[in-house]
């Protein structure tokens, strides 16, 4: 029982650490060195929202100094849709504080807090820019219903050394550091429309957006009017005076983009020289298996006793950890298909003797880490 209590205390301590991350913390993380994406306002397009608390004031005076609290102008804020400010991956959802964090390229994260709910908040799920990710609420007792928004950079698999960054949005709003309390407070912002689908004229095949791939795929593109050819590039518009692929169709491989989350840009020319730009994505590429978690202390049980066993989450450098295969038995090389999405398992009553808890982490792209023994379980009469 002492070991069980010690293990539970260990798990609670881990939870407290996670909650400290704005009452949320990463289950998996990435350390990409790509270019940070362009941000769009997270509020509904065409609506005016007012900054009621800006930089360096009130609760915005720690690592999240450059944060905005936003309320709807001329209407209720509660229940308003919250949109992703850029293509990203769900990093964590903390229901208690209504905090959703998205991970983006360039070691950038965006945080949306006090939401009354999140839409499909599975860690590792790809989210497209402009996609509705939740609804404005008052979780975490903020006092006034509003959306708290922060963009920050961080390092390593646990998003350490978090530093919020001054905000600039694609709609034309530049909010630099200007000194003083409640910077930019009272300013009204209006979100623009963020295209979520491909521009008419160019179609894509060979892969699906919104998912991770562990192997290379060829993405094909074509358009009945784009007879003069194409230019294609990952992450930026391939501007140019003439097509590089002078054919009515073309293709590009995902592996060329490297590991991470990407958007494909394709520029097409018709026979009259008119140009069209279309996008495909976001789409993820991850070939690296998750890292194994460290071992925990031995667990002592009595015969016939079941218990919850928890371990530190595994780390993953791209798509995030989807779960763990579990083996409990005496074989030091034992494996099984028993699966749990969380870093914990309810161990059934076991026979007297020594047993091993072995796990294999699996990421969202399907990459499997090594089987490792994380604990021994000693069952006594």
C-alpha positions in Angstrom: 0.0 0.0 0.0 2.9 2.4 0.7 4.2 1.8 -2.8 0.8 2.4 -4.2 0.4 5.6 -2.3 3.9 6.7 -3.3 3.0 6.0 -7.0 -0.2 7.9 -6.7 1.6 10.8 -5.1 4.1 10.7 -8.0 1.3 10.8 -10.5 -0.4 13.7 -8.6 2.9 15.6 -8.6 3.1 15.1 -12.3 -0.4 16.4 -12.8 0.4 19.5 -10.7 3.4 20.2 -12.9 1.2 19.9 -15.9 -1.5 22.2 -14.5 1.2 24.7 -13.8 1.5 25.1 -17.6 -1.4 27.6 -17.5 -3.3 24.7 -15.9 -2.3 22.7 -18.9 0.9 21.0 -20.1 2.2 19.1 -23.1 1.6 15.4 -23.5 4.0 15.6 -26.5 5.9 18.3 -28.1 8.1 19.3 -31.1 11.3 21.2 -31.6 11.1 22.4 -35.2 13.3 25.1 -36.6 11.0 26.1 -39.4 9.7 29.6 -40.1 7.0 30.8 -37.7 3.6 31.0 -39.5 1.5 34.1 -40.2 -1.1 34.6 -37.5 -4.8 35.5 -38.1 -7.2 36.8 -35.4 -8.9 33.9 -33.6 -12.3 35.6 -33.5 -15.2 35.1 -36.0 -14.6 36.8 -39.4 -16.3 40.1 -40.0 -17.0 40.7 -36.2 -15.5 43.5 -34.1 -13.8 42.4 -30.8 -12.4 44.8 -28.3 -9.2 44.4 -26.2 -10.2 44.8 -22.6 -6.8 43.9 -21.2 -3.6 44.2 -23.2 0.1 43.7 -22.6 1.9 44.0 -19.2 -1.1 44.6 -17.0 -3.2 42.7 -14.5 -2.7 39.0 -15.1 -0.6 39.6 -18.2 2.6 40.3 -16.3 4.5 37.0 -16.3 5.8 34.8 -19.1 2.5 35.6 -20.9 3.1 39.4 -20.8 2.1 39.8 -24.5 -1.5 38.5 -24.2 -4.9 39.9 -25.2 -8.3 39.6 -23.5 -11.0 40.0 -26.2 -14.7 40.6 -25.9 -17.3 40.9 -28.7 -18.5 44.4 -29.5 -22.3 44.8 -29.6 -23.2 41.3 -28.6 -22.5 38.5 -26.1 -19.1 36.9 -26.1 -20.3 33.6 -24.6 -20.5 30.8 -27.1 -18.8 32.7 -29.9 -16.6 30.4 -32.0 -12.8 30.5 -31.5 -10.7 29.8 -34.6 -7.1 28.6 -35.0 -4.8 31.5 -35.7 -2.6 29.3 -37.9 -2.2 25.7 -39.1 -1.1 23.7 -36.1 -1.3 20.6 -34.0 -3.3 20.3 -30.8 -0.7 20.2 -28.0 -2.9 20.1 -24.9 -6.5 20.7 -23.8 -7.1 21.6 -20.1 -10.8 21.4 -19.5 -10.6 23.1 -16.0 -9.3 26.4 -17.3 -10.7 26.0 -20.8 -7.2 26.2 -22.3 -6.3 24.8 -25.7 -2.7 25.1 -27.0 -1.7 24.6 -30.6 1.9 23.9 -31.7 3.1 25.4 -34.9 6.3 25.5 -36.9 9.2 27.6 -35.7 8.8 26.6 -32.1 5.7 28.8 -31.9 2.6 28.0 -29.9 -0.8 29.7 -29.6 -2.9 29.5 -26.5 -6.7 30.1 -26.2 -8.0 30.2 -22.7 -11.3 30.3 -20.8 -13.2 28.5 -23.5 -16.4 26.8 -22.4 -15.6 23.8 -24.7 -13.1 22.6 -27.3 -14.0 20.9 -30.6 -12.4 17.5 -31.0 -9.4 18.2 -28.7 -7.4 15.1 -29.3 -3.7 15.8 -28.7 -1.8 15.4 -32.0 -4.8 16.2 -34.2 -3.9 18.6 -37.1 -5.9 21.8 -37.2 -6.2 24.1 -40.2 -5.9 27.8 -39.9 -9.4 29.3 -39.4 -10.9 26.0 -38.2 -13.3 26.4 -35.2 -11.5 24.9 -32.2 -13.8 25.9 -29.4 -16.3 28.4 -28.0 -15.7 31.5 -25.8 -16.6 31.0 -22.1 -15.5 31.7 -18.6 -13.7 28.6 -17.4 -11.0 29.3 -14.8 -13.1 32.0 -13.2 -11.9 35.0 -15.2 -14.6 37.3 -13.9 -15.8 38.4 -17.3 -16.6 36.1 -20.2 -13.8 36.7 -22.7 -11.1 35.0 -24.9 -7.6 35.1 -23.6 -5.1 34.8 -26.5 -1.3 34.4 -26.3 1.4 33.4 -28.8 4.7 32.2 -27.4 7.9 30.4 -28.2 9.2 27.5 -26.3 12.0 24.8 -26.4 12.2 21.1 -26.1 9.8 18.3 -25.6 8.1 20.0 -22.6 7.9 23.5 -24.1 10.3 24.9 -21.6 11.5 28.5 -21.5 8.2 29.9 -22.6 8.3 33.5 -23.9 5.2 35.3 -25.2 5.8 37.4 -28.3 4.2 40.7 -29.4 1.4 40.1 -31.8 1.0 40.9 -35.4 -2.0 39.6 -37.4 -2.5 39.1 -41.2 -5.5 41.4 -41.1 -3.1 44.3 -40.8 -3.0 44.7 -37.0 0.5 45.3 -35.6 0.6 45.4 -31.8 4.2 46.1 -30.7 5.5 46.8 -27.2 4.7 50.5 -26.5 5.3 50.6 -22.7 2.9 50.9 -19.8 0.0 48.9 -18.5 -2.8 47.5 -20.6 -1.1 48.3 -23.9 -3.5 48.4 -26.8 -6.4 48.2 -24.4 -9.7 49.5 -25.9 -8.6 48.9 -29.5 -11.1 47.2 -31.7 -10.0 44.4 -34.0 -11.9 42.7 -36.8 -11.0 39.3 -38.1 -10.7 38.7 -41.8 -11.8 35.7 -43.8 -9.2 32.9 -43.8 -9.6 30.5 -46.8 -9.8 26.9 -45.7 -10.3 25.2 -49.0 -8.4 25.1 -52.3 -8.9 27.9 -54.7 -11.1 26.8 -57.6 -9.1 25.8 -60.7 -6.5 23.4 -59.2 -7.3 20.1 -57.7 -5.1 17.7 -55.6 -4.9 13.9 -55.2 -2.6 11.3 -53.7 -2.9 12.3 -50.0 -5.3 13.7 -47.5 -5.0 16.9 -45.6 -5.3 16.9 -41.8 -3.4 13.7 -41.2 0.1 12.5 -40.4 2.2 10.3 -42.7 5.1 8.1 -41.6 6.1 7.3 -45.2 6.6 9.4 -48.3 3.6 10.2 -50.5 3.3 11.9 -53.9 0.9 14.8 -54.0 -0.5 15.3 -57.5 -2.1 18.5 -58.8 -3.9 19.5 -62.0 -6.5 21.9 -63.4 -8.4 21.9 -66.7 -7.6 25.5 -67.3 -4.0 25.4 -66.0 -2.5 24.2 -69.3 0.7 26.2 -69.3 2.1 24.7 -66.1 2.9 25.1 -62.5 5.3 26.1 -59.7 5.1 24.3 -56.4 6.7 24.9 -53.0 6.3 24.0 -49.3 5.4 26.7 -46.9 5.4 29.7 -49.3 3.9 31.0 -52.5 6.3 29.9 -55.4 6.1 33.2 -57.1 7.8 33.5 -60.5 7.5 34.8 -64.0 7.0 31.4 -65.6 6.1 27.9 -64.7 8.8 25.4 -63.8 6.6 22.4 -64.7 5.3 23.2 -68.3 2.6 20.5 -68.2 -1.1 20.4 -67.5 -0.4 18.4 -64.3 2.4 18.1 -61.8 3.4 16.5 -58.5 5.6 16.9 -55.5 6.7 14.5 -52.7 5.9 15.1 -49.0 9.4 13.9 -48.0 10.9 17.0 -49.7 9.3 19.1 -47.0 11.0 17.2 -44.1 9.5 16.2 -40.8 6.8 18.5 -39.4 3.5 20.1 -40.3 3.3 21.7 -43.8 1.2 23.5 -46.3 1.8 23.1 -50.1 1.4 26.1 -52.3 0.9 25.6 -56.1 0.8 28.4 -58.6 -0.8 27.6 -62.0 -0.7 29.4 -65.4 -3.4 29.1 -68.0 -2.8 29.5 -71.7 -3.4 33.3 -71.5 -0.8 33.7 -68.8 -3.4 34.2 -66.0 -2.2 32.8 -62.7 -4.0 31.1 -59.8 -2.6 30.0 -56.4 -4.0 27.1 -54.5 -3.0 25.5 -51.2 -3.1 21.9 -49.9 -2.8 21.2 -46.3 -2.0 21.2 -43.5 -0.4 17.8 -43.8 2.1 16.2 -41.5 5.3 14.1 -42.1 6.8 12.2 -39.2 9.2 9.2 -39.5 10.7 9.4 -36.0 9.4 7.0 -33.3 8.5 8.4 -29.9 11.1 8.5 -27.2 10.6 6.1 -24.3 9.7 7.4 -20.9 12.0 6.8 -17.9 11.5 3.9 -15.5 9.5 4.4 -12.3 10.0 2.9 -8.8 9.0 -0.7 -8.1 5.4 -1.3 -7.2 4.4 -3.5 -4.2 0.9 -5.1 -4.2 -1.0 -7.7 -2.2 -2.4 -10.7 -3.9 -5.8 -10.0 -5.3 -5.2 -6.2 -5.3 -5.7 -4.1 -8.5 -4.1 -0.7 -8.9 -3.7 2.2 -11.2 -0.1 2.5 -12.5 1.0 5.7 -14.1 4.3 6.8 -15.7 5.7 9.9 -17.2 4.4 10.6 -20.8 6.7 9.6 -23.7 8.0 12.4 -25.9 7.6 12.8 -29.6 9.2 15.3 -32.0 6.4 15.8 -34.4 2.9 14.3 -34.4 2.6 13.6 -30.7 2.0 10.4 -28.7 -1.3 8.6 -29.5 -0.9 6.0 -26.8 0.9 3.0 -25.5 0.9 -0.8 -26.0 1.0 -2.6 -22.6 2.5 -5.8 -21.4 2.3 -7.1 -17.8 3.9 -10.5 -17.2 7.1 -12.2 -16.3 8.8 -12.3 -19.7 11.6 -9.6 -19.8 11.0 -9.3 -23.6 7.2 -9.7 -23.5 4.9 -7.7 -25.8 1.2 -7.5 -26.5 -1.5 -5.5 -28.3 -3.1 -4.2 -25.1 -3.5 -0.4 -25.7 -4.2 2.6 -23.7 -4.2 6.3 -24.9 -3.0 7.6 -21.6 0.3 7.1 -19.7 -1.5 4.9 -17.1 -3.1 1.5 -16.8 -5.4 -0.3 -14.4 -3.4 -3.4 -13.5 -5.7 -6.4 -12.7 -5.1 -8.7 -9.7 -1.9 -10.6 -10.3 -0.5 -13.8 -9.0 2.1 -13.8 -6.2 5.6 -13.1 -7.5 7.4 -10.6 -9.6 5.8 -9.1 -12.8 7.1 -6.5 -15.3 5.3 -3.6 -16.8 6.5 -3.0 -20.3 5.2 -0.3 -22.7 5.7 0.7 -26.3 4.7 4.3 -27.2 3.0 4.9 -30.6 2.7 8.3 -32.3 -0.1 9.7 -34.4 1.7 8.9 -37.6 1.9 5.2 -36.6 5.6 5.1 -35.6 6.3 2.7 -32.8 9.0 3.3 -30.2 11.0 0.6 -28.5 9.4 -1.7 -25.9 10.8 -0.8 -22.5 10.3 -2.0 -19.0 9.1 0.9 -16.9 8.4 -0.9 -13.6 8.6 -4.1 -11.7 5.5 -5.2 -9.8 6.0 -7.3 -6.6 2.9 -9.2 -5.5 3.0 -10.5 -1.9 0.5 -12.7 0.0 
